[in-house]
């Protein structure tokens, strides 16, 4: 049985990277590219 997807909120994320990081110049990129990166989330 298929389900409908209803987003409740949209929360933008901000990435702070060193200038030498390969993804530092990207304007936007898929979250899948973070799969092997260290992630620190502050609440």
Secondary structure, 3 states (H helix, E strand, C coil): CCCCCCCCCCCCCCCCCCCCCCCCCCCCCCHHHHCCCCCCCCC
